[in-house]
Amino acid sequence: MAHIARDTSFGLVLRSRFWLGAGLDLDPRETARAIPDDLGLRLLKHAYTEFMFLARFLPALAEAERRDETPVTLPW
């Protein structure tokens, strides 16, 4: 697995890559049998849920880290 992030003008863009079965010393047909068909969908659901939760509080943490450099945006 690898997470690759880059800054953009509208925030951080994150790409995740998964190499399922990489490193297994198996014939490709055996690798396909060793990895359940629904594993990719479960990874997708996990990542979606994880990043939805992170998206709720990471912006506030980033703003708090820069509180001495940038004035805090007031909600009103």
PDB file with SEQRES, HELIX, SHEET and CRYST1 records, atoms N, CA, C and O in Angstrom:
SEQRES   1 A   76  MET ALA HIS ILE ALA ARG ASP THR SER PHE GLY LEU VAL          
SEQRES   2 A   76  LEU ARG SER ARG PHE TRP LEU GLY ALA GLY LEU ASP LEU          
SEQRES   3 A   76  ASP PRO ARG GLU THR ALA ARG ALA ILE PRO ASP ASP LEU          
SEQRES   4 A   76  GLY LEU ARG LEU LEU LYS HIS ALA TYR THR GLU PHE MET          
SEQRES   5 A   76  PHE LEU ALA ARG PHE LEU PRO ALA LEU ALA GLU ALA GLU          
SEQRES   6 A   76  ARG ARG ASP GLU THR PRO VAL THR LEU PRO TRP                  
HELIX    1 AA1 PRO A   28  ALA A   34  1                                   7    
HELIX    2 AA2 LEU A   39  GLU A   65  1                                  27    
SHEET    1 AA1 2 ALA A   2  THR A   8  0                                        
SHEET    2 AA1 2 GLY A  11  ARG A  17 -1                                        
CRYST1    1.000    1.000    1.000  90.00  90.00  90.00 P 1           1          
ATOM      1  N   MET A   1       0.834  -1.165   0.000  1.00  0.00           N  
ATOM      2  CA  MET A   1       0.000   0.000   0.000  1.00  0.00           C  
ATOM      3  C   MET A   1       0.885   1.235   0.000  1.00  0.00           C  
ATOM      4  O   MET A   1       1.964   1.252   0.592  1.00  0.00           O  
ATOM      5  N   ALA A   2       0.404   2.262  -0.675  1.00  0.00           N  
ATOM      6  CA  ALA A   2       1.098   3.550  -0.669  1.00  0.00           C  
ATOM      7  C   ALA A   2       0.056   4.661  -0.711  1.00  0.00           C  
ATOM      8  O   ALA A   2      -0.908   4.592  -1.473  1.00  0.00           O  
ATOM      9  N   HIS A   3       0.257   5.676   0.107  1.00  0.00           N  
ATOM     10  CA  HIS A   3      -0.554   6.888   0.055  1.00  0.00           C  
ATOM     11  C   HIS A   3       0.325   7.968  -0.567  1.00  0.00           C  
ATOM     12  O   HIS A   3       1.431   8.225  -0.091  1.00  0.00           O  
ATOM     13  N   ILE A   4      -0.160   8.588  -1.610  1.00  0.00           N  
ATOM     14  CA  ILE A   4       0.579   9.648  -2.290  1.00  0.00           C  
ATOM     15  C   ILE A   4      -0.257  10.913  -2.192  1.00  0.00           C  
ATOM     16  O   ILE A   4      -1.395  10.949  -2.662  1.00  0.00           O  
ATOM     17  N   ALA A   5       0.308  11.954  -1.580  1.00  0.00           N  
ATOM     18  CA  ALA A   5      -0.427  13.196  -1.359  1.00  0.00           C  
ATOM     19  C   ALA A   5       0.258  14.339  -2.086  1.00  0.00           C  
ATOM     20  O   ALA A   5       1.481  14.363  -2.229  1.00  0.00           O  
ATOM     21  N   ARG A   6      -0.550  15.284  -2.540  1.00  0.00           N  
ATOM     22  CA  ARG A   6       0.003  16.496  -3.137  1.00  0.00           C  
ATOM     23  C   ARG A   6      -0.900  17.668  -2.799  1.00  0.00           C  
ATOM     24  O   ARG A   6      -2.118  17.524  -2.689  1.00  0.00           O  
ATOM     25  N   ASP A   7      -0.286  18.828  -2.635  1.00  0.00           N  
ATOM     26  CA  ASP A   7      -1.033  20.051  -2.365  1.00  0.00           C  
ATOM     27  C   ASP A   7      -1.575  20.610  -3.668  1.00  0.00           C  
ATOM     28  O   ASP A   7      -0.920  20.558  -4.709  1.00  0.00           O  
ATOM     29  N   THR A   8      -2.777  21.143  -3.587  1.00  0.00           N  
ATOM     30  CA  THR A   8      -3.371  21.839  -4.717  1.00  0.00           C  
ATOM     31  C   THR A   8      -3.912  23.167  -4.208  1.00  0.00           C  
ATOM     32  O   THR A   8      -3.873  23.439  -3.009  1.00  0.00           O  
ATOM     33  N   SER A   9      -4.414  23.987  -5.112  1.00  0.00           N  
ATOM     34  CA  SER A   9      -4.964  25.281  -4.698  1.00  0.00           C  
ATOM     35  C   SER A   9      -6.231  25.121  -3.860  1.00  0.00           C  
ATOM     36  O   SER A   9      -6.626  26.053  -3.159  1.00  0.00           O  
ATOM     37  N   PHE A  10      -6.867  23.965  -3.922  1.00  0.00           N  
ATOM     38  CA  PHE A  10      -8.101  23.744  -3.159  1.00  0.00           C  
ATOM     39  C   PHE A  10      -7.924  22.734  -2.029  1.00  0.00           C  
ATOM     40  O   PHE A  10      -8.908  22.279  -1.446  1.00  0.00           O  
ATOM     41  N   GLY A  11      -6.689  22.384  -1.718  1.00  0.00           N  
ATOM     42  CA  GLY A  11      -6.426  21.483  -0.600  1.00  0.00           C  
ATOM     43  C   GLY A  11      -5.561  20.307  -1.003  1.00  0.00           C  
ATOM     44  O   GLY A  11      -4.961  20.296  -2.078  1.00  0.00           O  
ATOM     45  N   LEU A  12      -5.507  19.329  -0.137  1.00  0.00           N  
ATOM     46  CA  LEU A  12      -4.679  18.152  -0.345  1.00  0.00           C  
ATOM     47  C   LEU A  12      -5.432  17.124  -1.185  1.00  0.00           C  
ATOM     48  O   LEU A  12      -6.620  16.885  -0.969  1.00  0.00           O  
ATOM     49  N   VAL A  13      -4.740  16.527  -2.133  1.00  0.00           N  
ATOM     50  CA  VAL A  13      -5.293  15.422  -2.909  1.00  0.00           C  
ATOM     51  C   VAL A  13      -4.507  14.179  -2.526  1.00  0.00           C  
ATOM     52  O   VAL A  13      -3.277  14.171  -2.568  1.00  0.00           O  
ATOM     53  N   LEU A  14      -5.226  13.137  -2.153  1.00  0.00           N  
ATOM     54  CA  LEU A  14      -4.592  11.905  -1.706  1.00  0.00           C  
ATOM     55  C   LEU A  14      -4.983  10.765  -2.633  1.00  0.00           C  
ATOM     56  O   LEU A  14      -6.162  10.573  -2.933  1.00  0.00           O  
ATOM     57  N   ARG A  15      -4.001  10.022  -3.078  1.00  0.00           N  
ATOM     58  CA  ARG A  15      -4.231   8.825  -3.879  1.00  0.00           C  
ATOM     59  C   ARG A  15      -3.658   7.646  -3.110  1.00  0.00           C  
ATOM     60  O   ARG A  15      -2.535   7.712  -2.610  1.00  0.00           O  
ATOM     61  N   SER A  16      -4.419   6.581  -3.016  1.00  0.00           N  
ATOM     62  CA  SER A  16      -3.964   5.369  -2.341  1.00  0.00           C  
ATOM     63  C   SER A  16      -3.831   4.253  -3.370  1.00  0.00           C  
ATOM     64  O   SER A  16      -4.688   4.093  -4.239  1.00  0.00           O  
ATOM     65  N   ARG A  17      -2.772   3.498  -3.267  1.00  0.00           N  
ATOM     66  CA  ARG A  17      -2.533   2.373  -4.169  1.00  0.00           C  
ATOM     67  C   ARG A  17      -2.322   1.120  -3.328  1.00  0.00           C  
ATOM     68  O   ARG A  17      -1.612   1.138  -2.323  1.00  0.00           O  
ATOM     69  N   PHE A  18      -2.944   0.050  -3.754  1.00  0.00           N  
ATOM     70  CA  PHE A  18      -2.830  -1.227  -3.063  1.00  0.00           C  
ATOM     71  C   PHE A  18      -2.339  -2.271  -4.060  1.00  0.00           C  
ATOM     72  O   PHE A  18      -2.851  -2.362  -5.176  1.00  0.00           O  
ATOM     73  N   TRP A  19      -1.357  -3.048  -3.657  1.00  0.00           N  
ATOM     74  CA  TRP A  19      -0.858  -4.146  -4.465  1.00  0.00           C  
ATOM     75  C   TRP A  19      -1.250  -5.433  -3.750  1.00  0.00           C  
ATOM     76  O   TRP A  19      -0.486  -5.975  -2.952  1.00  0.00           O  
ATOM     77  N   LEU A  20      -2.441  -5.907  -4.048  1.00  0.00           N  
ATOM     78  CA  LEU A  20      -2.973  -7.093  -3.373  1.00  0.00           C  
ATOM     79  C   LEU A  20      -2.283  -8.339  -3.917  1.00  0.00           C  
ATOM     80  O   LEU A  20      -2.327  -8.616  -5.115  1.00  0.00           O  
ATOM     81  N   GLY A  21      -1.662  -9.067  -3.040  1.00  0.00           N  
ATOM     82  CA  GLY A  21      -0.978 -10.290  -3.434  1.00  0.00           C  
ATOM     83  C   GLY A  21       0.457 -10.079  -3.848  1.00  0.00           C  
ATOM     84  O   GLY A  21       1.160 -11.047  -4.140  1.00  0.00           O  
ATOM     85  N   ALA A  22       0.915  -8.838  -3.883  1.00  0.00           N  
ATOM     86  CA  ALA A  22       2.310  -8.589  -4.246  1.00  0.00           C  
ATOM     87  C   ALA A  22       3.218  -9.227  -3.203  1.00  0.00           C  
ATOM     88  O   ALA A  22       2.961  -9.141  -2.002  1.00  0.00           O  
ATOM     89  N   GLY A  23       4.260  -9.854  -3.668  1.00  0.00           N  
ATOM     90  CA  GLY A  23       5.201 -10.484  -2.750  1.00  0.00           C  
ATOM     91  C   GLY A  23       4.862 -11.928  -2.423  1.00  0.00           C  
ATOM     92  O   GLY A  23       5.667 -12.635  -1.816  1.00  0.00           O  
ATOM     93  N   LEU A  24       3.679 -12.368  -2.822  1.00  0.00           N  
ATOM     94  CA  LEU A  24       3.352 -13.780  -2.619  1.00  0.00           C  
ATOM     95  C   LEU A  24       4.086 -14.594  -3.671  1.00  0.00           C  
ATOM     96  O   LEU A  24       4.053 -14.272  -4.859  1.00  0.00           O  
ATOM     97  N   ASP A  25       4.726 -15.618  -3.236  1.00  0.00           N  
ATOM     98  CA  ASP A  25       5.480 -16.456  -4.177  1.00  0.00           C  
ATOM     99  C   ASP A  25       4.559 -17.552  -4.706  1.00  0.00           C  
ATOM    100  O   ASP A  25       4.766 -18.740  -4.457  1.00  0.00           O  
ATOM    101  N   LEU A  26       3.526 -17.112  -5.451  1.00  0.00           N  
ATOM    102  CA  LEU A  26       2.529 -18.035  -5.983  1.00  0.00           C  
ATOM    103  C   LEU A  26       2.345 -17.810  -7.474  1.00  0.00           C  
ATOM    104  O   LEU A  26       2.646 -16.741  -8.004  1.00  0.00           O  
ATOM    105  N   ASP A  27       1.854 -18.823  -8.121  1.00  0.00           N  
ATOM    106  CA  ASP A  27       1.416 -18.712  -9.503  1.00  0.00           C  
ATOM    107  C   ASP A  27       0.267 -17.692  -9.534  1.00  0.00           C  
ATOM    108  O   ASP A  27      -0.514 -17.648  -8.584  1.00  0.00           O  
ATOM    109  N   PRO A  28       0.133 -16.878 -10.579  1.00  0.00           N  
ATOM    110  CA  PRO A  28      -0.952 -15.879 -10.626  1.00  0.00           C  
ATOM    111  C   PRO A  28      -2.340 -16.466 -10.363  1.00  0.00           C  
ATOM    112  O   PRO A  28      -3.176 -15.808  -9.744  1.00  0.00           O  
ATOM    113  N   ARG A  29      -2.592 -17.678 -10.817  1.00  0.00           N  
ATOM    114  CA  ARG A  29      -3.909 -18.294 -10.559  1.00  0.00           C  
ATOM    115  C   ARG A  29      -4.078 -18.589  -9.069  1.00  0.00           C  
ATOM    116  O   ARG A  29      -5.168 -18.439  -8.517  1.00  0.00           O  
ATOM    117  N   GLU A  30      -2.981 -19.013  -8.422  1.00  0.00           N  
ATOM    118  CA  GLU A  30      -3.026 -19.271  -6.980  1.00  0.00           C  
ATOM    119  C   GLU A  30      -3.229 -17.970  -6.204  1.00  0.00           C  
ATOM    120  O   GLU A  30      -3.972 -17.936  -5.223  1.00  0.00           O  
ATOM    121  N   THR A  31      -2.567 -16.901  -6.647  1.00  0.00           N  
ATOM    122  CA  THR A  31      -2.729 -15.602  -5.992  1.00  0.00           C  
ATOM    123  C   THR A  31      -4.182 -15.164  -6.072  1.00  0.00           C  
ATOM    124  O   THR A  31      -4.736 -14.681  -5.085  1.00  0.00           O  
ATOM    125  N   ALA A  32      -4.798 -15.325  -7.220  1.00  0.00           N  
ATOM    126  CA  ALA A  32      -6.206 -14.947  -7.386  1.00  0.00           C  
ATOM    127  C   ALA A  32      -7.097 -15.738  -6.432  1.00  0.00           C  
ATOM    128  O   ALA A  32      -8.079 -15.202  -5.920  1.00  0.00           O  
ATOM    129  N   ARG A  33      -6.769 -16.993  -6.190  1.00  0.00           N  
ATOM    130  CA  ARG A  33      -7.569 -17.798  -5.264  1.00  0.00           C  
ATOM    131  C   ARG A  33      -7.291 -17.420  -3.810  1.00  0.00           C  
ATOM    132  O   ARG A  33      -8.165 -17.563  -2.955  1.00  0.00           O  
ATOM    133  N   ALA A  34      -6.085 -16.940  -3.524  1.00  0.00           N  
ATOM    134  CA  ALA A  34      -5.700 -16.608  -2.145  1.00  0.00           C  
ATOM    135  C   ALA A  34      -6.327 -15.302  -1.664  1.00  0.00           C  
ATOM    136  O   ALA A  34      -6.433 -15.071  -0.460  1.00  0.00           O  
ATOM    137  N   ILE A  35      -6.741 -14.450  -2.597  1.00  0.00           N  
ATOM    138  CA  ILE A  35      -7.297 -13.140  -2.234  1.00  0.00           C  
ATOM    139  C   ILE A  35      -8.792 -13.153  -2.542  1.00  0.00           C  
ATOM    140  O   ILE A  35      -9.171 -13.313  -3.702  1.00  0.00           O  
ATOM    141  N   PRO A  36      -9.646 -12.988  -1.539  1.00  0.00           N  
ATOM    142  CA  PRO A  36     -11.088 -13.023  -1.771  1.00  0.00           C  
ATOM    143  C   PRO A  36     -11.542 -11.923  -2.736  1.00  0.00           C  
ATOM    144  O   PRO A  36     -10.973 -10.831  -2.752  1.00  0.00           O  
ATOM    145  N   ASP A  37     -12.549 -12.212  -3.525  1.00  0.00           N  
ATOM    146  CA  ASP A  37     -13.061 -11.250  -4.500  1.00  0.00           C  
ATOM    147  C   ASP A  37     -13.544  -9.958  -3.850  1.00  0.00           C  
ATOM    148  O   ASP A  37     -13.408  -8.883  -4.434  1.00  0.00           O  
ATOM    149  N   ASP A  38     -14.098 -10.052  -2.661  1.00  0.00           N  
ATOM    150  CA  ASP A  38     -14.674  -8.851  -2.044  1.00  0.00           C  
ATOM    151  C   ASP A  38     -13.650  -8.021  -1.259  1.00  0.00           C  
ATOM    152  O   ASP A  38     -14.015  -7.008  -0.662  1.00  0.00           O  
ATOM    153  N   LEU A  39     -12.385  -8.432  -1.249  1.00  0.00           N  
ATOM    154  CA  LEU A  39     -11.375  -7.690  -0.492  1.00  0.00           C  
ATOM    155  C   LEU A  39     -11.235  -6.254  -0.995  1.00  0.00           C  
ATOM    156  O   LEU A  39     -11.132  -5.329  -0.189  1.00  0.00           O  
ATOM    157  N   GLY A  40     -11.231  -6.057  -2.287  1.00  0.00           N  
ATOM    158  CA  GLY A  40     -11.127  -4.706  -2.840  1.00  0.00           C  
ATOM    159  C   GLY A  40     -12.279  -3.819  -2.415  1.00  0.00           C  
ATOM    160  O   GLY A  40     -12.078  -2.653  -2.076  1.00  0.00           O  
ATOM    161  N   LEU A  41     -13.484  -4.365  -2.432  1.00  0.00           N  
ATOM    162  CA  LEU A  41     -14.651  -3.580  -2.003  1.00  0.00           C  
ATOM    163  C   LEU A  41     -14.594  -3.265  -0.509  1.00  0.00           C  
ATOM    164  O   LEU A  41     -14.989  -2.182  -0.077  1.00  0.00           O  
ATOM    165  N   ARG A  42     -14.102  -4.215   0.264  1.00  0.00           N  
ATOM    166  CA  ARG A  42     -13.970  -3.945   1.707  1.00  0.00           C  
ATOM    167  C   ARG A  42     -12.911  -2.875   1.969  1.00  0.00           C  
ATOM    168  O   ARG A  42     -13.090  -2.030   2.846  1.00  0.00           O  
ATOM    169  N   LEU A  43     -11.809  -2.905   1.216  1.00  0.00           N  
ATOM    170  CA  LEU A  43     -10.793  -1.853   1.345  1.00  0.00           C  
ATOM    171  C   LEU A  43     -11.361  -0.496   0.963  1.00  0.00           C  
ATOM    172  O   LEU A  43     -11.084   0.503   1.628  1.00  0.00           O  
ATOM    173  N   LEU A  44     -12.147  -0.453  -0.095  1.00  0.00           N  
ATOM    174  CA  LEU A  44     -12.775   0.786  -0.532  1.00  0.00           C  
ATOM    175  C   LEU A  44     -13.692   1.336   0.557  1.00  0.00           C  
ATOM    176  O   LEU A  44     -13.642   2.526   0.868  1.00  0.00           O  
ATOM    177  N   LYS A  45     -14.523   0.482   1.133  1.00  0.00           N  
ATOM    178  CA  LYS A  45     -15.440   0.916   2.199  1.00  0.00           C  
ATOM    179  C   LYS A  45     -14.652   1.410   3.423  1.00  0.00           C  
ATOM    180  O   LYS A  45     -15.002   2.426   4.023  1.00  0.00           O  
ATOM    181  N   HIS A  46     -13.588   0.685   3.783  1.00  0.00           N  
ATOM    182  CA  HIS A  46     -12.767   1.086   4.930  1.00  0.00           C  
ATOM    183  C   HIS A  46     -12.141   2.459   4.691  1.00  0.00           C  
ATOM    184  O   HIS A  46     -12.208   3.336   5.552  1.00  0.00           O  
ATOM    185  N   ALA A  47     -11.533   2.640   3.515  1.00  0.00           N  
ATOM    186  CA  ALA A  47     -10.865   3.907   3.208  1.00  0.00           C  
ATOM    187  C   ALA A  47     -11.866   5.054   3.184  1.00  0.00           C  
ATOM    188  O   ALA A  47     -11.586   6.133   3.707  1.00  0.00           O  
ATOM    189  N   TYR A  48     -13.023   4.831   2.585  1.00  0.00           N  
ATOM    190  CA  TYR A  48     -14.062   5.870   2.529  1.00  0.00           C  
ATOM    191  C   TYR A  48     -14.471   6.281   3.944  1.00  0.00           C  
ATOM    192  O   TYR A  48     -14.537   7.471   4.254  1.00  0.00           O  
ATOM    193  N   THR A  49     -14.742   5.309   4.789  1.00  0.00           N  
ATOM    194  CA  THR A  49     -15.155   5.600   6.168  1.00  0.00           C  
ATOM    195  C   THR A  49     -14.044   6.320   6.927  1.00  0.00           C  
ATOM    196  O   THR A  49     -14.299   7.302   7.623  1.00  0.00           O  
ATOM    197  N   GLU A  50     -12.816   5.833   6.792  1.00  0.00           N  
ATOM    198  CA  GLU A  50     -11.680   6.434   7.491  1.00  0.00           C  
ATOM    199  C   GLU A  50     -11.501   7.895   7.099  1.00  0.00           C  
ATOM    200  O   GLU A  50     -11.342   8.756   7.964  1.00  0.00           O  
ATOM    201  N   PHE A  51     -11.525   8.177   5.802  1.00  0.00           N  
ATOM    202  CA  PHE A  51     -11.267   9.540   5.360  1.00  0.00           C  
ATOM    203  C   PHE A  51     -12.454  10.464   5.592  1.00  0.00           C  
ATOM    204  O   PHE A  51     -12.272  11.677   5.692  1.00  0.00           O  
ATOM    205  N   MET A  52     -13.650   9.928   5.679  1.00  0.00           N  
ATOM    206  CA  MET A  52     -14.798  10.765   6.048  1.00  0.00           C  
ATOM    207  C   MET A  52     -14.631  11.255   7.490  1.00  0.00           C  
ATOM    208  O   MET A  52     -14.908  12.417   7.786  1.00  0.00           O  
ATOM    209  N   PHE A  53     -14.184  10.380   8.378  1.00  0.00           N  
ATOM    210  CA  PHE A  53     -13.949  10.796   9.763  1.00  0.00           C  
ATOM    211  C   PHE A  53     -12.781  11.773   9.848  1.00  0.00           C  
ATOM    212  O   PHE A  53     -12.862  12.773  10.561  1.00  0.00           O  
ATOM    213  N   LEU A  54     -11.699  11.493   9.128  1.00  0.00           N  
ATOM    214  CA  LEU A  54     -10.548  12.396   9.158  1.00  0.00           C  
ATOM    215  C   LEU A  54     -10.906  13.777   8.611  1.00  0.00           C  
ATOM    216  O   LEU A  54     -10.426  14.790   9.119  1.00  0.00           O  
ATOM    217  N   ALA A  55     -11.739  13.819   7.589  1.00  0.00           N  
ATOM    218  CA  ALA A  55     -12.125  15.097   6.981  1.00  0.00           C  
ATOM    219  C   ALA A  55     -12.898  15.983   7.955  1.00  0.00           C  
ATOM    220  O   ALA A  55     -12.969  17.199   7.771  1.00  0.00           O  
ATOM    221  N   ARG A  56     -13.471  15.381   8.979  1.00  0.00           N  
ATOM    222  CA  ARG A  56     -14.238  16.174   9.950  1.00  0.00           C  
ATOM    223  C   ARG A  56     -13.353  16.968  10.897  1.00  0.00           C  
ATOM    224  O   ARG A  56     -13.723  18.070  11.303  1.00  0.00           O  
ATOM    225  N   PHE A  57     -12.190  16.431  11.257  1.00  0.00           N  
ATOM    226  CA  PHE A  57     -11.391  17.143  12.260  1.00  0.00           C  
ATOM    227  C   PHE A  57     -10.001  17.581  11.795  1.00  0.00           C  
ATOM    228  O   PHE A  57      -9.393  18.434  12.442  1.00  0.00           O  
ATOM    229  N   LEU A  58      -9.482  17.034  10.705  1.00  0.00           N  
ATOM    230  CA  LEU A  58      -8.146  17.444  10.272  1.00  0.00           C  
ATOM    231  C   LEU A  58      -8.058  18.917   9.887  1.00  0.00           C  
ATOM    232  O   LEU A  58      -7.045  19.543  10.198  1.00  0.00           O  
ATOM    233  N   PRO A  59      -9.057  19.513   9.229  1.00  0.00           N  
ATOM    234  CA  PRO A  59      -8.948  20.949   8.937  1.00  0.00           C  
ATOM    235  C   PRO A  59      -8.793  21.796  10.203  1.00  0.00           C  
ATOM    236  O   PRO A  59      -8.037  22.767  10.212  1.00  0.00           O  
ATOM    237  N   ALA A  60      -9.505  21.430  11.267  1.00  0.00           N  
ATOM    238  CA  ALA A  60      -9.390  22.181  12.521  1.00  0.00           C  
ATOM    239  C   ALA A  60      -7.993  22.019  13.123  1.00  0.00           C  
ATOM    240  O   ALA A  60      -7.435  22.970  13.669  1.00  0.00           O  
ATOM    241  N   LEU A  61      -7.431  20.816  13.022  1.00  0.00           N  
ATOM    242  CA  LEU A  61      -6.072  20.609  13.536  1.00  0.00           C  
ATOM    243  C   LEU A  61      -5.051  21.416  12.743  1.00  0.00           C  
ATOM    244  O   LEU A  61      -4.128  21.994  13.317  1.00  0.00           O  
ATOM    245  N   ALA A  62      -5.218  21.452  11.435  1.00  0.00           N  
ATOM    246  CA  ALA A  62      -4.297  22.218  10.598  1.00  0.00           C  
ATOM    247  C   ALA A  62      -4.381  23.701  10.925  1.00  0.00           C  
ATOM    248  O   ALA A  62      -3.357  24.382  10.991  1.00  0.00           O  
ATOM    249  N   GLU A  63      -5.586  24.203  11.127  1.00  0.00           N  
ATOM    250  CA  GLU A  63      -5.753  25.615  11.473  1.00  0.00           C  
ATOM    251  C   GLU A  63      -5.151  25.910  12.844  1.00  0.00           C  
ATOM    252  O   GLU A  63      -4.541  26.961  13.044  1.00  0.00           O  
ATOM    253  N   ALA A  64      -5.321  24.984  13.784  1.00  0.00           N  
ATOM    254  CA  ALA A  64      -4.754  25.171  15.119  1.00  0.00           C  
ATOM    255  C   ALA A  64      -3.223  25.192  15.075  1.00  0.00           C  
ATOM    256  O   ALA A  64      -2.593  25.944  15.818  1.00  0.00           O  
ATOM    257  N   GLU A  65      -2.628  24.375  14.215  1.00  0.00           N  
ATOM    258  CA  GLU A  65      -1.170  24.345  14.082  1.00  0.00           C  
ATOM    259  C   GLU A  65      -0.625  25.677  13.583  1.00  0.00           C  
ATOM    260  O   GLU A  65       0.494  26.055  13.931  1.00  0.00           O  
ATOM    261  N   ARG A  66      -1.393  26.384  12.781  1.00  0.00           N  
ATOM    262  CA  ARG A  66      -0.942  27.653  12.196  1.00  0.00           C  
ATOM    263  C   ARG A  66      -1.530  28.861  12.921  1.00  0.00           C  
ATOM    264  O   ARG A  66      -1.518  29.962  12.371  1.00  0.00           O  
ATOM    265  N   ARG A  67      -2.036  28.689  14.120  1.00  0.00           N  
ATOM    266  CA  ARG A  67      -2.743  29.775  14.816  1.00  0.00           C  
ATOM    267  C   ARG A  67      -1.859  30.995  15.079  1.00  0.00           C  
ATOM    268  O   ARG A  67      -2.366  32.112  15.175  1.00  0.00           O  
ATOM    269  N   ASP A  68      -0.538  30.796  15.196  1.00  0.00           N  
ATOM    270  CA  ASP A  68       0.356  31.928  15.432  1.00  0.00           C  
ATOM    271  C   ASP A  68       0.737  32.646  14.137  1.00  0.00           C  
ATOM    272  O   ASP A  68       1.176  33.796  14.172  1.00  0.00           O  
ATOM    273  N   GLU A  69       0.571  31.978  13.002  1.00  0.00           N  
ATOM    274  CA  GLU A  69       0.958  32.544  11.709  1.00  0.00           C  
ATOM    275  C   GLU A  69      -0.220  33.165  10.975  1.00  0.00           C  
ATOM    276  O   GLU A  69      -0.063  34.176  10.290  1.00  0.00           O  
ATOM    277  N   THR A  70      -1.402  32.567  11.113  1.00  0.00           N  
ATOM    278  CA  THR A  70      -2.573  32.992  10.357  1.00  0.00           C  
ATOM    279  C   THR A  70      -3.721  33.222  11.333  1.00  0.00           C  
ATOM    280  O   THR A  70      -3.952  32.399  12.218  1.00  0.00           O  
ATOM    281  N   PRO A  71      -4.444  34.334  11.181  1.00  0.00           N  
ATOM    282  CA  PRO A  71      -5.579  34.532  12.086  1.00  0.00           C  
ATOM    283  C   PRO A  71      -6.643  33.465  11.881  1.00  0.00           C  
ATOM    284  O   PRO A  71      -6.877  33.004  10.764  1.00  0.00           O  
ATOM    285  N   VAL A  72      -7.276  33.088  12.968  1.00  0.00           N  
ATOM    286  CA  VAL A  72      -8.321  32.050  12.924  1.00  0.00           C  
ATOM    287  C   VAL A  72      -9.545  32.618  12.213  1.00  0.00           C  
ATOM    288  O   VAL A  72      -9.954  33.751  12.467  1.00  0.00           O  
ATOM    289  N   THR A  73     -10.127  31.816  11.317  1.00  0.00           N  
ATOM    290  CA  THR A  73     -11.347  32.203  10.623  1.00  0.00           C  
ATOM    291  C   THR A  73     -12.520  32.031  11.570  1.00  0.00           C  
ATOM    292  O   THR A  73     -12.776  30.933  12.064  1.00  0.00           O  
ATOM    293  N   LEU A  74     -13.222  33.107  11.818  1.00  0.00           N  
ATOM    294  CA  LEU A  74     -14.368  33.030  12.714  1.00  0.00           C  
ATOM    295  C   LEU A  74     -15.587  32.515  11.959  1.00  0.00           C  
ATOM    296  O   LEU A  74     -15.750  32.818  10.777  1.00  0.00           O  
ATOM    297  N   PRO A  75     -16.444  31.746  12.618  1.00  0.00           N  
ATOM    298  CA  PRO A  75     -17.598  31.173  11.926  1.00  0.00           C  
ATOM    299  C   PRO A  75     -18.742  32.174  11.713  1.00  0.00           C  
ATOM    300  O   PRO A  75     -19.765  31.803  11.137  1.00  0.00           O  
ATOM    301  N   TRP A  76     -18.604  33.411  12.153  1.00  0.00           N  
ATOM    302  CA  TRP A  76     -19.658  34.402  11.952  1.00  0.00           C  
ATOM    303  C   TRP A  76     -19.112  35.645  11.315  1.00  0.00           C  
ATOM    304  O   TRP A  76     -19.859  36.592  11.069  1.00  0.00           O  
TER     305      TRP A  76                                                      
END                                                                             
